[in-house]
Amino acid sequence: MHSHRPSDYGRAFAIGIALNLAYVVGEATAGVLSHSLALLADAGHNLSDVLGLALAWGAAVLSRRSPSGRFTYGLKSTSILAALANAVILLVVTGGIAWEAVLRLANPVTVHSGIIVWVAAVGIAVHGGTASLFASGRGSDLNIKGAFLHMAADALVGAGVVIAGIVIGLSGWLRLDPAVSLVVSLVIVIGTWDLLKNAVGLALDAVPEGVDAAAVRAHLAALPGVAGLHDLHIWGMSTTETALTCHLVMPAGHPGDTTLNAMTQELHRHFGIVHATIQIELGDGDAVCALTPEHVV
């Protein structure tokens, strides 16, 4: 199956950032003129999305840097840092939105529902269009997935704001504006939690989502000539590339480069592991590898 690499999305990032930055300026201006916290809250959220897109784009560019004497893996892991920063920024902004919404519930402010409806309607088009730019890569890259989910969620939230604006215009219920802000906050937290969990996991060298460590272990243990294995580690080098190291005990000796290459190709094909380092041990003497116990790393 053909898939896009993060570096293939430079044009999508540029278009998305430009569209959303223009919309942020217009939405914030409309929020001030209409006294709408819902619009101001969403403008703050959209500004964090612009920053998130910029971080993800920068990480995609840096991840293409060649390895150096100091950074022997290159800068692939910057994509993990970008995803983590994106999630943290979203949660911080959301906390401020929720706090102000609670204050507005106690002291509602008159808003101009017509402006809210039209601005939010434009937002649906902007966010929906931006989300479509990242739709094809949402299943293979955490940064791309984050961009897609944020934009898609914003489009849905925009629909909610349109409904709120219409109801406020018909009923005059001013507390609906901060109430919608709280709903926006909840949607953001729910959408961001999975991103934050996965980003923290990758930053701590956890086994990436979608890779079954037990299945990998069983696959390696079942290879011809393998009497045992230990020191198995699986982690994300970036938001798109998975690495593995392990020691295989093969009493018959090294199976040869052709077999070793076939092992790594099988790991790639079955588990998506693109960088595998395998050490062969004979296990024929009293000198036991110090890394054999599972608790030793």
N, C-alpha and C positions, 0 to 999 in steps of 0.2 A: 504494500500500500504506500502510495506517495504521501509524504508529510513534509511540512515546511519546517525549516530550522528557524530559531529566534532571529537570526540575521536576515531572514527573508521578509521580516515584518517592518523594516525601516520605513517604508512608505506609509504603511498602515499607522505606525506610531506617529509619524509627522502629521498626517491628516487628522488623526484622533486628537492629538494635542492642540492643533490649531482650531478645530471645531469647538472643542470643549472649553478652551481658554476664551474664545470669543463669546461663547454662551455664558460663561461664569461672569464676565463683565456685564453683559446685558441683564442677567438674572439678578445680580447683586444690586444693580441700579434700579431695577423694577421692584425689588424687595424693599429698598429704602423708600421709594416713592409711594408704594402701596402699604407700607408698614406691615409687611407680611413676614413673620418669622419663618414660615414654611419655605418661602423663597430664599431668604437669607441663609437658612440652615442648609438647604439643598445647594446653594451657591458655595458654601464652605466645604460641603462634601465634594462637590464637583472640582473645586480647586485642589483638594487632596488627590482626586483622581488624576488631574493633570500632572501633579507631582509624581504620582505613582507610575503613570505612563512614561514620564521622563526618566525615572529611575530604571524602569524595566528596559527602556530603549538603550540607556547608557550601559546597563549591564550586558545587553546583547552585543553591543559593540566591543566592550572590554573582553567578553568571553572569547572573542576571535583572536585575541593577542597570543602570540607564540610563547611557548615556555621559555623561561630564563633561568639563569643560575640560581636565583633566589626563589622564584615562583615556578617550580618545576612542573606543575600542572597547568601553567598559564594562569589566567584570571577567570576561569570557568565559574568558580564559586561566587563571583560577584552577582550572578543571577539569583543565588540563594539569599544573599544579603539584601538585594533589591526587593524580593518577595517579602522578606521579613520586615523591612522598613515600611513597605507599602501597607502591610497589615497593621503595624503599630500606629502609623499615622492615621489610618482610618478610624481606629478605635479611640484615639485621643480626640480627634475632631468630633466623633460621635458623642463622646462624653460631654463636651461643651454644648453640643446641640441639645442633648437631653436635659441638661441642667437649665438652660435658658427656657426650654419648653415648659418645664415644671413651674418656673417663675411666671411665665405668661398665662398658665392655667389659672393661677391665683389672681393675676391682674391682667385680664385680656385687653388687647389693643385693637382699635378699629382697623380693618384691612379693606383694600379695594379688590373685591373678588374678580372683577373683569380682567384686571392686569394679571392676577394669579393664573387664571384659566389660560390666557393666551401665551404667557411665558412658559408655563408648564407644558403646553401643547407643543411648542417649539422644541422644548427639551426632549420630549418623546422621540421626535424625529432625529435630533442630534445624537442622543444616546443609542437609539436603535440602530442608526446607521453606523456608528462607531463600533457597536457590538458585532455587527455583521463582518467587520474587517478582521476580527480575531476569531470568528466562529470555527474556522477550519483547524486551528491549532490548539483549541481549548483542551483536547484530550492528551496532549503530548508534552506540554510545557506549563509549569506552575505559574510563571509570569504571564503567559498568554491567557491561561485560564482565569487568572485574577483580573486581567483587563476585560475579558469577555463578561465575566460574572458581574463586575461592577457596572459596566455599561448596560447590560441587560436588566439588572436590578433597578438602575436609575430610570430606565424607560418605564418599568412597571410602577415605580414610585411616582413618576411623573403623571401616570394615569390616575393614581390615587389623589394627587394634588389637584388635578383637573376636576375630579368629582367633588373634592372638598370645596373648591372655589365656587362651583355651581351651587352646592348646598348652602354655603355661607351667603351667597347672593340672594337665594330664595328665602332662607330662614332667618338670617341675621345672627346665627349662632357663632359668636366670635371665638369661643373656646375650641371650635373644631380645628382652627389653624394650628395652635400648639399641639393639639391631639394628633394631628397628622404628622407633626414634627417628631413626636414620640414614636409613631409607627415607622417613620423613616429611619429613626435611630435603631429600632428593633430589627428592621430588615437589613440594615448595614451590619449590625453585630452578627446576625445569623449568617449572612453571606461571607463575612470576613473570618469567622471562627475557624472554618475548615482551612482557609488559606494560612492563617496564623499557625494552626497546629502543624500543618505540613511543612511550613517554612522553618519553624522551630526544630522539627524533627530532622530536616535536612542539615540545618546548621549544627546539630549535635551528632551528625553522622549516623542517624538512624537508618534502618533499611527503608528505602523509598516506598511510597504507596504503590501498590500494583506489583511489587516483587515479593514472592512467597519464599522466605528464607528456608523454611522446612523443605519445600520442593526442590530448591537449589541444592541443599545438603543431600537429599535423597538421590538426586540426579548424579552428583559427583561420586557418592558412595557406591553407586551401581555401575560405574564405569569399569570396563574390563581391566583386571590387574590391580585394582584399588583395594587394599586391605583395611584402610582406615583413613580418616581425614581429621584435621584439627586446625585451629587458628583461622576459622572462616570469618571473613568480614565483608559486608556488603554495605555500600554507602553511595550517596549521590555526589558526584564531582561537580554537578551543576543541577539546574532544574530539569535538564533533559538527558543527562548522561549518568549511567550507573557504573560503579567500579566494584571489583571483587579481588580479594587476595585469599589464598588458602594454602595449606600444606597437604599434599596427598602422599600417603604411605603406599609405595609400590615395590614389594619385595623383589620382583623380577628385574627391577632397574628402570632407568629412564626409558619411556616408550618411544622416544624419537621426536624430532621436531614436527614431523607430519602429523602424528597423533596429537601432540600438544596443541598444534594449531587447530586441529579438528575440534578439540575440547573447547577452545575459546570461541570458535564459530558456533558451536552448539549452544553455549551459554548466551551468546548474542541472539541467536534465532529463537530460542525458547523463552528466555527471561529478559531480553533487552539489555543485557550487560555488555557494555561496549569496551570496557578496559579491565581485562582479567589478568592477574599475575598469579601463577601457580608454581609452587615449589615442590619438587619431587624428593621424597625421602625413602630410604630402603628399609629402615626399621630392623636392621640386621645385627645390631650391637647393643652394648650396655648403655651407650650414650643416648638417652632419651631427649627429644627436643624439649627445650624449656617452655615452649608455648603449647605443649600438648594439653594441659589442664584447661577446661573450659573457662575457668575464672581468671586465667592469666591472659593479659593483652599486651 
